[in-house]
Amino acid sequence: MVSLTDDRGQAMTDFFTMRPGETAPPLPAGPILCGGTAGMRRIHRFFLWAYGEAPGLVRSAAAGDTARAAYVGEVLGNFDKVLHIHHEGEDLLMYPQLKERAPACALHIGQMLDQHRQVTQRLEAIEPVRLRWMRTADEEQAAELAARYEDLSSVLNTHLRREVTEMMPVADRVMTEKEMKEAGQHGIQELDKKFLVGYLGMVLATNPPADRKELFKEIPPPVRLAYRLVGRRLYRKQYATLFPGRPIPETL
């Protein structure tokens, strides 16, 4: 395992370590052209956190508490949209390029795309349940929704690790920084701007301090300014509302 350090100097375990039985495809010859692996780790850490928390967030709304259900459901819906857009960008702007430029990786690429389909199927099944629960805060619907998020989290716990350990070292050698940036920014205009600057706080907070700083450098200056002016405050307010009584994780 790779050693990382959190805000308090305590050791963290790197999730992105290949497990026994998992095999990486052959690396194409040539130099590293982009830093896609580092960027993918950062966004995947957020998804791991978000979907690890999702079942508990659903259960945090008491039966009949439609105000809490509506708030939590809206946040989870935004998470679901970000995840869908993230995978859509990879399907359109990363995996076709990998298939063409690294044909020896075809088996692994097929497995990653199949996992994307599994995630899409689960997101599609979650949406109507989430929308009904937001209106009713029904106890049975809450139980079903929490179970569906647990199932999705299980799929992501495999996919998010394997994509980083198996595919991103290949992407670093066959894709340019410009291409990876385009894949990463795909669909960002579809997201609510207020949500986006608060969401940035969550991404920063779910990464080790050194990664936060590097991530923040890569963000366009207008977004950095918006985050400093309103995003940090939105992040703290949202976290406190989602997890009342919990200490708010530090961010930039």
Disulfide bonds with the S-S distance in Angstrom:
none
